[in-house]
Structures are given as structure tokens and as C-alpha cells.
């Protein structure tokens, strides 16, 4: 069940900004696990149903969850070109894009670096 909630939270974050959740997967899943379970626990996964449910209930989500999704979306937008350029051969999911971007930290754009630093600073 926990893995399902993490996947749902990440899918929602991704829907808010291309590669977004890949940049902060644990922050989104951690901040949103209870909300996803509470508002969408009865939704059967598959076909984007859980993602649609969480988007529908976005205004009902806890502030922490909303902030985590927005931060992840901002990182996704800032790092989208870097992910395409540096991690094109990496299969998305399970934080692999985030790991790839981190392994190429010296090569990512300043905007991506800034967005990742701001998101990380807010998660401490």
C-alpha cells in the first residue's frame, strides 16, 4: 500500500511539471502519503485515476503536500532540458532521473542547480 501511495504522489507531482517529481521523490511521497490515502485510498490504481483524484483534491491536501508538489514541479520545469540532455538514456521512475541529475551536478544549468538547492533547503 505504501508503494502505491508513493507512486500516486509522484504521478501527481509529475503532472504539475514535466520531470518534477523525479527531482524530489521522497519529499513528495513523504509529505503526501496520508493525503493520498485519505482522499484517494478507495481509487483503484491504473489509467491515471489516482493522479486525477489527487489533482481533483489538490485544494484539500495538506499544506505540506501542496508545497512539496509545487516545489517538485518547479524543479521539474527548471531541470527539464537538463534531464533530456544529460539523462535521455535513463528510464524514468524510482528516482532514477533525480539520481542521474545529481550525478551530473557539475553539468546542469544554473537554473536547475538553483531550483534543486531551493527545494532541498525547504525540505530540511
N, C-alpha and C positions, 0 to 999 in steps of 0.2 A: 504494500500500500504506500509506504513512504517513497519508493522509487517513482511510483505513478504520480504522486503529488509533485515531486521534483520536476519530472518531465512536463507536467502541466504548467507549472510556474515558469519554466524555461520557455515553453512554447508561447506563452502569453508575452513574455518579455521580447521574444523574437518578433512577434507580430507588431510590436511597437517600434522596432528599429532593426533593420536587416540582420546584422550579426550580433546584436546587442547582448543577448543572454550569454553568449559564449565568453564575453569579457568578465562576467561576474556570476557564474552559475551558482556557486554556493550561497552567495548573498541573497539572490532572488529566491532560491528554493528554501533557504532558512527563514527568510522574512515572510514568505507567502504560504508555507506549508499548512498552517492552521486555517488560513482564509480559504485556500483551495478546498480543503477538506470540508469546511463549514458550508461554503456556498455552492460547491460543485461536487461534493462527495458522492452524490447519487447519480451523477452523469457517467454513462459508460464511455470509457476512452475509445478513441478512434474517429477518424474523419474530421478532426478538428473540433469536436463537440466540447471538450473540456476547455480548450482555448477560447471558444466562443462564449462559454459560460463565464469564464473569468473576465473576459472583456466586457460582457454584459453587466457584471457586478463590480466593475473597477471602482466606481464611486463608493461602494460598500466595503471595499477592502480596507484593512488597517492602514494607517499612515505609513508604517514601516514597510509594508508590502508595496504600496503605491510608490514610495520613494525608491525602493530597490528596483522596481520595474522601470521607472523613469531614468534612473542612473544607468541601468543596463542598456536602455535604448539609446541614451546619449553616447555611451561608449561605442555601441554598435554603429551609430551614424559616423562618429569620428574615426573609427577604425575600419570601416567597410572596405575602402580602397586598399588599405594595408593588408587586410585579410585576403583579399582577392589576389594581390600581388605576391605576398610572401607565403601564403598558406593555401594556394589553389589546389594543391595535391592532397590536402588534409580532409578527411571525411568529417563533416560536422557532427556534433553530438558529444556528450560526456566531457565537455570542456576541452576538447582537442584543439579547437581554433584558439581558445584562450592560451593554452599551453604553447601553441605554435607562435602566437604573437609575443608571448613572454620570452620565448627562446630567441626571438628576433628583436628584442627590445632596443637594441642599438640601431636597428634599421627602420623602425616605424616612424611615421611622421610626427612632428611636434604636436599636432592637434590630437593625435591618438595617445601619445605619451601623457599629455595634459589631462585628457579625459579619463584615462586609466588611473592616474595619480589622484585625481579628484574623487573618483568612485571609491578607490581604496582608502583614502583618508576618511571618507564618510562612513566606512564600514568598521572602523576601529573604535 
